[in-house]
Amino acid sequence: MIPKGLLYLIVGAGASLGQRTPRIAPVPGDPLELVAGHSPAADTATARKAALELLARARNNYSLRSDGQGYDLKVSFAVDSLGQTDFDGAWELEDVFVPGQGLHWTAHAAGGYSITGIASHGELYNEGTASAVPLRLEEVRGILLHPLPSDAYASRESIRTSTAAFNGAPVTCILLSSAKKPAIPALGRAWEESEECIDPQSGLLILHSEVPGRYIVYDYSNAPQLGSHTLPRTVTVTEGGRVVSTMTVEKLEEITGTDPGLFVPTDEMKARGRSVELAPMTKLSRVHGQVPYTSAMTVRPVCVFGIVNAAGKLVEAHSLQPSDPNSQAAVEDAKQIDFSLSTPAGTSRQHFVFVIEKFISR
């Protein structure tokens, strides 16, 4: 039910940048943008292995089902997106997992949304307010259960590393990009790069940022544990410099069994059929500007974040650089993309999408 990999696409609106490359505006400053200096490429087998092993250590910490333990996870979270995404306000989420039986999960929003889902023996069912999962609910599930890219994705990407400090403690930041020729700045992070900052001693993920402008901070104070796994007690999501979501893990405890009926779909679920699958995230770029490009021009990117629904439409889309003059134009352009062309026939999926809209001007 949770995305386990990542996909990167390049979509050009107009010609490619070509040989006379314009200058690229730097990533906007943010207190949570930890990569500021020179970040060397992990271009040796030893350096790549070290980075991938650190990512794997952090990733495995969130694989709660890998040890064959049953668990009951309860999370509360509050959303304050100023109406840019659906169902602002208080939420509650609970996951009950039993090996061999499956996953039973529920979520409720004070704004009126509710859902009950079952994943059992390869089948997915749900019932509730709507078959689609709102952006902030899917976001919480990803943040707490599968926040990092799969090993298959990470191992084929360009990798850079940087050391930094967060709240006075050292972290190692790993920058990943699947762009064929990412425009790497002399200092700091490139727009196409995701950023994973990990405590090198504990192996815990401290900060995750898929694109500039969106940062997820993990706080392990009084952290709940399940066997060898440690979840953060609190998580904070910021977009465009403001907090949009805060979540608290209220309970994480091992269970050895529960009512088997929790994993049996109801008649309503069966009538709905197989539920929408939460598919891997997509990241793509679009370039706006007239040729020929010259070095006197400047590329000013704006990142748009939203969900592609089962119909292939971008919904809950909003800019992660809201103060940029091209912010609204970026959102409107991203909404015009027909994502159904990349959806396998006969499937019902939804997934996150990040569109990096690049505006070129003199």
N, C-alpha and C positions, 0 to 999 in steps of 0.2 A: 504493500500500500504506500510505502514511502519511497521517494526517488533515491536510487542508489548510484546513479552516474550522472554525467554532465555531457552536454552536446554543444559544440560551438559552430555557428554558421556565419558566413560573410554574405551579406546582400548589398549590392551596390546600387544606389540610385544615381545613375549617370556613370561616367567613366571612372576608372581607378585613379589613384593619386599619381601614378606614373613616376618618372625619374626625377622631375623637379619637385621635390617634396616640400609642401608648405610647413611652416612651423606649427607645432601643436601646443595649445595652451596647457599649462601644467594642471595637474589634479588640484582642485580647490583645497585650501588649507582647512584642517579640521583637527581638534584636539585628539581625536581617535585615529587619525591617519599617522601610524607609527613609523612608516618607512619614509624617511626624509633624505638620507644620504645616498652614497654610492652602494648599489646592491649588485655584487658580482654574479655572473651566470654560473650555475652549477654545471660546468661543461666537462667535468671529468667523471669517470665511473664512480670514483670514491665519493665525490661531492653529491652526485645525484642519489647514490645509495643512502647517504646519511640523511638527506632531505626526505626521501620517500619513507625511510624507516621512522623518522619522527612523525610524519603524517599518519603512518599506519598505527603507531602507538596511540596517537590521539583519537584516531578513528575507531579503533577497537574498544576504547573506553565507553563509547556510546552504543556499542552493539550489545544491548541488554539481553538479547535472545541467544547469543552465541554460546553461552555456558549451559543452556538447557534448563534454566531456572524459570519457574513461574513467578509473576510479579503483579503487584497492584500499584499503579502510578496515578497520582492525583496532582493536577496542576491548576492553579488559578492565574488568570492574566487579565490585564486591563489595556484597552486600545484607545488611543487618542490621536486619530489621524486627521482631525478636522474635517471629517466627512469624505476624505479622498478614497478611503476603502470602506467596505460595508461593515455594519454592526460595530460601531464604536461602543465603548463601555466595558462592563465586567463580563468575564467568561469563566466557565469551569470545564475542565477536560479530565476524563478518566480512561485509562487503559487497563484492561485485565487480560493477561496473557498466561496460558497454560500450555506447556509443550504437548504436542500430540492432539490437542483440541483446537487451539487457535487463539485469535485475538477478538475480544469484544470491547468496543470503545464507544464512549458517549461524549457529547459536547453540548453546552447550553450557553446562550448569550442572553444578557439582560435585554437586549434589543429585539428578542423574539425568535432567534434562530435556534434550532435544536436538530441533532442528528444522532442516530444510533447505527453503528457499523459492525459488521462481522467479517472477519477474514479467516476462513477455515477450510482446510484441505484443498487449497487452490482456488476457492470460490470467494467472491467479494459481493457482499450485500449491504444495503443500508436503507433506512427509512427516516423520514423527518420532514423538516420544513421544505427542503429542496434537495435534489440529487447532487448538485454542485457543492463543493467545499469552499467557503469563503477564504480569501487570501490570508487573513490573519490567523485563521485556524490551521490552514495548511502550513503556514509559516512556523507556528509553534511546534507542530509535529516534526517538521524538518530540523528545526533548531535543537530539539531535545533528543531526537532519535537517529538522525542521519545528517549531521551538519557539514560533513566533509566530503569532498569528491572521492569517487571510488579509486582503488589502486590502478585499475586499467586506464582510467582517465588521466590521473596524475602522472603516471609513468611515461606517457607519450607526449607530455607537454614541455614547453620551455620552462625552465626552473631558475629562479634567482633567489638568493637568500640575503637576509639582513638581520643584524642584531639591533635590539631596541630595549627600551625600559617602559614598563607599564606599572603605575602605582609603586614605583621604586624597585620593582623586581625585574630581572632580565628576562627577555623573551626572544625567541628566534622566529622571525617572520619569513614565510615561504610565499613567493610570488609565482603564480602559475598563469600561463597564457597559451592558448591553442591557436592564436593567430599565426599564420605562416611567417609573416615578417612583422612582428610587433614593433611599434615605434617606441624604442626604449629610451627614456630620458637619461641625461647624465646623472641627475640626482632624482631620487624619489621613485614613485610608482607610475607605471604606464596605465592608460585608461582601460586597456583590455585585460589587465592582470587582476586575478583574484588574490586576496591576501589572507593568509592563515598564520596567526601569531600564537605560538605554543610555548609553554613553560618547559625549557629543556631538561629540567630536573624531574618534575612530576609527570611530564608528558601530557598535561592537561591543556586543552584548547582555551585560550584566554580571549582572543578576538578573531572574529570572522567577518570578512567583507568581500562580497562577490563582485561588486563594482564600487568605484568611488562614490561617496555620498550616502552609503548605507553600511552601518556598522553594528555588529552584534557583540556585546560584551558579556562574558561569563564570570560569575562571582561564586567561588566555592567555599565561602564562609559557612560553617556549620553544614557542610555538604552531605546530602543523603547518599547512601551507598547500597549497592546490590552485589554481593560477592566482591569481585575484583573491579567492579564498575563504580565510578563516581560521577554523579550528576551535579550540576551547579544548583545552589539553593535559589539564586535569582539570575535572571537574564534581562538585559536591557537592549532594546532595538532603537537606534536613532536613524533618522532619514533627513537629509538636508539640514543637519545641525540641531534637530529637535527630537526629543523622545516621543516615539509613536506607540511603543508597546513595552510593558513590563510584565514579567512572568515570574511566578514563584512555584517551586516544586514543593507541594504541601506534604506529600507522602510518597515513599518508594520502599516497598517491603516485599519480601519473598513470600509466596504462597505455594502450597503443595497441591491445591485443588480447589474447585469451586463448583457451583451448580452447572452441570453439563448443558443444561438448557440455554445458558448464555450464548452458546456457540451454534445453536440451531436457528436458522432463519425463520422469521415469522411468515404468515401467509402474505402479508403486505409486501415484505421483502421479496418473496418469490414472484409476486405479481409484477413488481418493478423490474425484475431481471437483474443481471449482473450490474453492479454499481460502477460508477465512473472510477477509472484507475488514475492514481496520482503518478504521472510519468516523469522522466528525467527533465531537469531544467534545460532551457535553451537560452543561449546568448548570441546575439547577432549585431552587426553594425550596418548602418546606412550612411551614405555620404551625400551631402547636399552642396552644390556649388557648380560653377561653370568652368569648363576647360578653356584654355590650357591653365594648369596650375603652375604657380611659380613660388619661389622661396620667399617672396614678399607677402604671401598670403598666410593666414593663420587659421588653423582648424580649432574650433571651439565645440567640444563634445557636450552633450546632455544625455544623461542616462535615464531611461524610462523603465519602470518596473510595473509588472502586472501579471495577470493570469490569463492563459489561453484556455477557453472553455471547450467543452466537447464539440461545439459547433465550429471551432477554429477561429473564434473572435477574441480579441484582446479586451478584457474587462478589468475593472478596478485599477486602471492604468494611471500612474502619476509620475511626476518628475522628481528625481533625486537631487536636482540642482534648481530649486524653485525660483531663485533670484536671478537666474540667467535670462537675458532678454529673449532667447529662443526656447524657453521652457515650454510654453503652451504649444508652440509650433511642433516641438518634438513629440509631445503627447499626441497631438492630432495626427501627425504622420504615422506614428507607430500603430494607431488604431485602424489605419487603412490597410495594414498588412493582412493578407489572407493566409492564415496559418493552417487552414484545412488542407492545403496542398502538401504539407509535410506530415499529415496524420495518416497512419496506415488504415486502409479500408477495413470496415467492419469492426473498428475499435471505438471505445468511448473513453477518452482520456482528457485530463486537464493537467497543466503544468505551469510553473513559473516561467516567465520570460524577462530577460533584460535586453533592451534595445539601446545600443549606443548610437545616438543620432549625432552625426558630425557635420557641423555647419562651417563652410569655408568662406572667408571674407578677406578683403584687402586690409 
